[in-house]
Amino acid sequence: MSATGHVKVVERKKGSVFYVKYRLPGGKHVQKRLGPVWTKRSRPPAGYLTKAMAEQRLREILTDAGRGILSETNASGATFSDAAAEYLRYVRDVRQIDEITLKGYQGVIDGYLLKKFGKKPLEAITPDHIDAYKEALMAEGRLTNRTIVRHLMVLHGIFKRAMRVWKLNSNPASAEMVERPSVVYTDSFETYDREEIDLLAANALSTQEGTLYKLAAFTGLRQGELLGLRWDCVDFVSGMIQVRRNYTDRQEKIPKGKKVRSVPMMPDVIDLLGKLKERDNFTADTDLVFCNEAGEHLNSWSLRRRYYQAIEAAGIRRLRFHDLRHAFGSAAITTLDPYAVQSYMGHQHYSTTQRYLHHRPRREDAARLGEAFAPTSSEKHYTEERA
């Protein structure tokens, strides 16, 4: 018995979708989702198909079935390449992730995953295959463990989506199936002390940029969060800054970690922002705190260049702009609870915050431990009686 089948269009709430329905030589009927319908004259985006592309895909499936390549163990007929394209379509069009993250996923898929798994049937990829891929990357030594974990995260997302679309029974890239390499954060970062921060700000090309440098050090906000900060997020009454936006790649989006957070303003920060708001223009709630002459976002590349010019003029160590953020973390950990520091800095994982624990004074901790292990008054009384 030869394989037979046809293409059909199914109407969904979010648009029309191509499906193929075919019968394997053994008599088993299979229905497979191909992807959303593309009817425009332009080239379809990744994951979308024209009618001609859907029919071509059906012919490929029937050819494979006739050759015995398809069986009940890979009855979906989908390859890893199909699943990767569907995943990229899903995170772009449905989850609507930001462009930078999408480019990162695309880079992992195009640069690594398709070369390794592209033509393999989905059902043929096992946890052992993925574990071997991980081990090969680690042995090669070109990528850090953190980057390898990102590869595994993308693989997990691809198979998680495939489980929904092609009804796979399990996710071979799940953490239960494939152990993740350990990612260890080191405490070997550098930052500026208060004197250096003051020198840096004093040598900035403008009062606004001097204020921006100090806010990076005194609040722990990332550069993109500072560039996206508007006056409606500065609450002088409560003494808090709400971090709602992040300006990167010439667009505003929600902050890293997908969460809005609040950060306390120490008196110096309140004074700095209070003086900045005394300027003649761009002080309305919707205006940017740090802006150019037209009230628009500062250019991050130009800002970075001027930042290094200020460092040279101040005669201090050359550190990255991001290292200003470490000044807040290493100072805050000396007086605040680590989980408060995690919240204020917007760390997704506590392990990131733990880097700053190495900068926490230990004498105070030793004294507290001594108090914790000190005998209570009743224990002292009992000891004296026994003596």
DACOR-V977301 format. One record per residue. N is the residue number from 0. OMEGA is omega in degrees with one decimal (NA if undefined). NEAR is the number of other ideal C-beta (glycine too) atoms within 12 Angstrom. Layout:
n=N omega=OMEGA near=NEAR
n=N omega=OMEGA near=NEAR
This chain:
n=0 omega=179.7 near=11
n=1 omega=178.7 near=16
n=2 omega=178.7 near=32
n=3 omega=179.1 near=20
n=4 omega=179.3 near=33
n=5 omega=176.9 near=21
n=6 omega=174.8 near=31
n=7 omega=178.7 near=22
n=8 omega=178.2 near=25
n=9 omega=179.9 near=22
n=10 omega=176.8 near=13
n=11 omega=-179.7 near=15
n=12 omega=-176.8 near=8
n=13 omega=177.0 near=13
n=14 omega=-177.9 near=19
n=15 omega=-177.4 near=24
n=16 omega=174.7 near=28
n=17 omega=171.1 near=37
n=18 omega=168.7 near=31
n=19 omega=175.7 near=40
n=20 omega=-177.0 near=26
n=21 omega=-179.3 near=34
n=22 omega=178.2 near=24
n=23 omega=179.9 near=32
n=24 omega=179.7 near=23
n=25 omega=177.3 near=17
n=26 omega=-178.5 near=14
n=27 omega=176.8 near=22
n=28 omega=-177.6 near=18
n=29 omega=172.3 near=33
n=30 omega=-174.4 near=27
n=31 omega=175.3 near=42
n=32 omega=179.1 near=36
n=33 omega=-178.6 near=44
n=34 omega=-177.7 near=41
n=35 omega=-177.2 near=34
n=36 omega=174.5 near=28
n=37 omega=-175.3 near=27
n=38 omega=-178.5 near=18
n=39 omega=-178.6 near=11
n=40 omega=-178.1 near=7
n=41 omega=179.6 near=9
n=42 omega=-177.1 near=11
n=43 omega=175.2 near=23
n=44 omega=180.0 near=21
n=45 omega=178.3 near=28
n=46 omega=-179.9 near=34
n=47 omega=-179.6 near=29
n=48 omega=168.3 near=33
n=49 omega=178.8 near=25
n=50 omega=-179.8 near=21
n=51 omega=179.2 near=16
n=52 omega=178.9 near=26
n=53 omega=179.4 near=34
n=54 omega=176.7 near=21
n=55 omega=178.2 near=18
n=56 omega=177.5 near=31
n=57 omega=-179.6 near=31
n=58 omega=178.5 near=22
n=59 omega=179.7 near=28
n=60 omega=-178.6 near=38
n=61 omega=176.7 near=29
n=62 omega=178.2 near=19
n=63 omega=179.3 near=28
n=64 omega=179.8 near=35
n=65 omega=178.6 near=20
n=66 omega=-179.6 near=15
n=67 omega=179.5 near=16
n=68 omega=177.1 near=23
n=69 omega=176.4 near=34
n=70 omega=179.7 near=21
n=71 omega=179.1 near=19
n=72 omega=172.1 near=20
n=73 omega=-171.7 near=28
n=74 omega=179.7 near=32
n=75 omega=-177.7 near=38
n=76 omega=-177.4 near=39
n=77 omega=174.6 near=42
n=78 omega=176.6 near=33
n=79 omega=178.6 near=39
n=80 omega=176.3 near=29
n=81 omega=-177.2 near=39
n=82 omega=179.3 near=48
n=83 omega=178.9 near=40
n=84 omega=178.8 near=36
n=85 omega=179.7 near=41
n=86 omega=178.9 near=43
n=87 omega=176.6 near=36
n=88 omega=-176.7 near=35
n=89 omega=-177.0 near=31
n=90 omega=179.1 near=30
n=91 omega=-170.7 near=24
n=92 omega=-176.9 near=21
n=93 omega=179.0 near=20
n=94 omega=176.4 near=17
n=95 omega=177.6 near=15
n=96 omega=-176.6 near=23
n=97 omega=-172.8 near=26
n=98 omega=-178.3 near=18
n=99 omega=178.5 near=19
n=100 omega=179.4 near=28
n=101 omega=178.6 near=27
n=102 omega=177.4 near=19
n=103 omega=177.2 near=23
n=104 omega=-179.0 near=35
n=105 omega=179.6 near=27
n=106 omega=178.0 near=19
n=107 omega=-177.4 near=34
n=108 omega=-176.8 near=34
n=109 omega=-174.3 near=20
n=110 omega=-173.7 near=21
n=111 omega=-166.8 near=29
n=112 omega=-179.3 near=40
n=113 omega=178.3 near=27
n=114 omega=-177.0 near=17
n=115 omega=-171.0 near=25
n=116 omega=-167.5 near=34
n=117 omega=-173.9 near=23
n=118 omega=-178.1 near=21
n=119 omega=172.0 near=26
n=120 omega=-177.2 near=32
n=121 omega=-175.7 near=41
n=122 omega=-177.5 near=29
n=123 omega=-178.1 near=24
n=124 omega=-175.5 near=38
n=125 omega=174.8 near=24
n=126 omega=178.7 near=23
n=127 omega=177.3 near=15
n=128 omega=-177.8 near=26
n=129 omega=177.4 near=37
n=130 omega=177.8 near=25
n=131 omega=176.7 near=18
n=132 omega=178.2 near=32
n=133 omega=-177.9 near=35
n=134 omega=179.4 near=18
n=135 omega=177.5 near=19
n=136 omega=-179.2 near=29
n=137 omega=-179.6 near=24
n=138 omega=-179.8 near=13
n=139 omega=173.2 near=14
n=140 omega=-178.8 near=12
n=141 omega=-177.7 near=13
n=142 omega=176.0 near=22
n=143 omega=177.0 near=19
n=144 omega=-179.8 near=21
n=145 omega=178.2 near=22
n=146 omega=178.7 near=24
n=147 omega=176.0 near=32
n=148 omega=177.7 near=28
n=149 omega=176.2 near=28
n=150 omega=-179.9 near=35
n=151 omega=177.9 near=37
n=152 omega=178.3 near=32
n=153 omega=176.2 near=37
n=154 omega=179.0 near=43
n=155 omega=179.5 near=32
n=156 omega=179.5 near=33
n=157 omega=-177.9 near=45
n=158 omega=176.1 near=38
n=159 omega=176.9 near=25
n=160 omega=179.8 near=35
n=161 omega=177.9 near=37
n=162 omega=-179.7 near=25
n=163 omega=-174.8 near=18
n=164 omega=-175.4 near=31
n=165 omega=173.8 near=33
n=166 omega=174.2 near=18
n=167 omega=-176.7 near=30
n=168 omega=-176.4 near=15
n=169 omega=179.1 near=21
n=170 omega=-176.0 near=28
n=171 omega=-179.2 near=35
n=172 omega=-178.6 near=40
n=173 omega=-178.9 near=23
n=174 omega=178.2 near=20
n=175 omega=-177.6 near=12
n=176 omega=-175.7 near=22
n=177 omega=-179.0 near=30
n=178 omega=-180.0 near=19
n=179 omega=174.0 near=24
n=180 omega=179.1 near=24
n=181 omega=177.1 near=13
n=182 omega=-176.8 near=20
n=183 omega=175.7 near=15
n=184 omega=-178.8 near=23
n=185 omega=178.3 near=15
n=186 omega=-173.3 near=20
n=187 omega=174.2 near=12
n=188 omega=178.2 near=22
n=189 omega=173.7 near=21
n=190 omega=-179.4 near=32
n=191 omega=171.3 near=35
n=192 omega=-173.8 near=21
n=193 omega=-179.0 near=19
n=194 omega=179.9 near=16
n=195 omega=178.1 near=27
n=196 omega=178.2 near=36
n=197 omega=178.6 near=23
n=198 omega=179.2 near=24
n=199 omega=-178.6 near=40
n=200 omega=-179.3 near=34
n=201 omega=-178.5 near=23
n=202 omega=175.9 near=25
n=203 omega=-177.4 near=30
n=204 omega=177.0 near=25
n=205 omega=177.0 near=24
n=206 omega=179.9 near=20
n=207 omega=-177.8 near=32
n=208 omega=173.9 near=34
n=209 omega=176.6 near=29
n=210 omega=179.9 near=35
n=211 omega=179.7 near=42
n=212 omega=-178.6 near=44
n=213 omega=179.2 near=39
n=214 omega=177.5 near=42
n=215 omega=-178.2 near=43
n=216 omega=-173.2 near=40
n=217 omega=179.8 near=36
n=218 omega=-178.3 near=44
n=219 omega=178.1 near=43
n=220 omega=175.8 near=46
n=221 omega=-178.9 near=36
n=222 omega=-179.9 near=35
n=223 omega=178.7 near=33
n=224 omega=176.4 near=41
n=225 omega=-179.1 near=46
n=226 omega=177.9 near=40
n=227 omega=-176.0 near=36
n=228 omega=176.4 near=41
n=229 omega=-173.8 near=29
n=230 omega=179.4 near=26
n=231 omega=179.0 near=19
n=232 omega=178.6 near=32
n=233 omega=-178.2 near=36
n=234 omega=-178.3 near=20
n=235 omega=-178.2 near=20
n=236 omega=-179.1 near=8
n=237 omega=-178.6 near=14
n=238 omega=-177.8 near=21
n=239 omega=170.0 near=22
n=240 omega=174.8 near=39
n=241 omega=-179.4 near=28
n=242 omega=-175.5 near=37
n=243 omega=-171.8 near=27
n=244 omega=176.5 near=31
n=245 omega=-177.2 near=33
n=246 omega=177.0 near=35
n=247 omega=178.3 near=27
n=248 omega=176.9 near=21
n=249 omega=175.1 near=18
n=250 omega=177.5 near=17
n=251 omega=176.8 near=22
n=252 omega=178.0 near=26
n=253 omega=-175.6 near=24
n=254 omega=175.1 near=34
n=255 omega=-176.4 near=28
n=256 omega=175.5 near=21
n=257 omega=-178.3 near=18
n=258 omega=170.8 near=19
n=259 omega=-179.3 near=22
n=260 omega=177.3 near=32
n=261 omega=-178.6 near=25
n=262 omega=-179.4 near=39
n=263 omega=177.5 near=29
n=264 omega=172.9 near=31
n=265 omega=-176.2 near=26
n=266 omega=179.2 near=13
n=267 omega=-179.5 near=23
n=268 omega=178.0 near=33
n=269 omega=179.2 near=26
n=270 omega=-178.3 near=19
n=271 omega=-179.1 near=34
n=272 omega=177.0 near=35
n=273 omega=177.9 near=20
n=274 omega=-179.5 near=17
n=275 omega=-177.7 near=32
n=276 omega=176.4 near=25
n=277 omega=179.8 near=15
n=278 omega=-173.1 near=23
n=279 omega=-174.2 near=10
n=280 omega=172.1 near=16
n=281 omega=177.6 near=24
n=282 omega=176.7 near=22
n=283 omega=-176.5 near=15
n=284 omega=-175.7 near=15
n=285 omega=179.8 near=15
n=286 omega=177.3 near=25
n=287 omega=176.2 near=34
n=288 omega=179.0 near=39
n=289 omega=-172.9 near=42
n=290 omega=176.1 near=31
n=291 omega=-175.7 near=20
n=292 omega=-179.9 near=13
n=293 omega=-179.6 near=12
n=294 omega=-178.3 near=20
n=295 omega=-178.1 near=17
n=296 omega=173.1 near=31
n=297 omega=175.6 near=32
n=298 omega=-174.0 near=20
n=299 omega=-179.2 near=28
n=300 omega=177.3 near=17
n=301 omega=178.1 near=16
n=302 omega=-179.4 near=30
n=303 omega=179.0 near=22
n=304 omega=179.6 near=17
n=305 omega=177.1 near=26
n=306 omega=179.3 near=37
n=307 omega=174.5 near=24
n=308 omega=178.4 near=19
n=309 omega=177.3 near=34
n=310 omega=-179.6 near=30
n=311 omega=179.8 near=18
n=312 omega=-179.2 near=18
n=313 omega=-179.4 near=26
n=314 omega=-179.8 near=14
n=315 omega=-178.7 near=27
n=316 omega=178.7 near=19
n=317 omega=177.0 near=18
n=318 omega=179.1 near=27
n=319 omega=174.3 near=21
n=320 omega=-178.4 near=34
n=321 omega=-179.6 near=26
n=322 omega=173.0 near=31
n=323 omega=179.2 near=39
n=324 omega=179.1 near=40
n=325 omega=178.2 near=35
n=326 omega=177.8 near=38
n=327 omega=-177.5 near=40
n=328 omega=-177.0 near=42
n=329 omega=176.4 near=32
n=330 omega=-176.7 near=30
n=331 omega=-175.9 near=34
n=332 omega=-178.6 near=32
n=333 omega=-176.8 near=22
n=334 omega=-175.7 near=19
n=335 omega=174.2 near=25
n=336 omega=-178.1 near=17
n=337 omega=-179.6 near=27
n=338 omega=173.0 near=17
n=339 omega=177.6 near=22
n=340 omega=177.7 near=34
n=341 omega=-179.1 near=28
n=342 omega=-177.2 near=24
n=343 omega=-177.4 near=35
n=344 omega=177.9 near=43
n=345 omega=176.7 near=34
n=346 omega=177.1 near=30
n=347 omega=-175.0 near=16
n=348 omega=-179.5 near=17
n=349 omega=-179.4 near=19
n=350 omega=177.1 near=19
n=351 omega=-179.8 near=27
n=352 omega=-177.0 near=33
n=353 omega=177.4 near=24
n=354 omega=-174.9 near=29
n=355 omega=-179.7 near=36
n=356 omega=178.1 near=26
n=357 omega=-179.2 near=20
n=358 omega=-179.1 near=27
n=359 omega=179.9 near=26
n=360 omega=-177.1 near=16
n=361 omega=-178.3 near=13
n=362 omega=179.6 near=11
n=363 omega=178.5 near=14
n=364 omega=179.6 near=16
n=365 omega=179.0 near=13
n=366 omega=179.2 near=13
n=367 omega=176.8 near=14
n=368 omega=177.7 near=12
n=369 omega=178.3 near=12
n=370 omega=-178.4 near=12
n=371 omega=-178.1 near=11
n=372 omega=179.2 near=11
n=373 omega=179.5 near=12
n=374 omega=176.7 near=14
n=375 omega=-178.6 near=12
n=376 omega=179.7 near=10
n=377 omega=178.1 near=10
n=378 omega=178.3 near=13
n=379 omega=-177.6 near=13
n=380 omega=-179.7 near=12
n=381 omega=179.2 near=12
n=382 omega=-179.5 near=12
n=383 omega=179.6 near=11
n=384 omega=-179.3 near=9
n=385 omega=179.7 near=8
n=386 omega=NA near=7
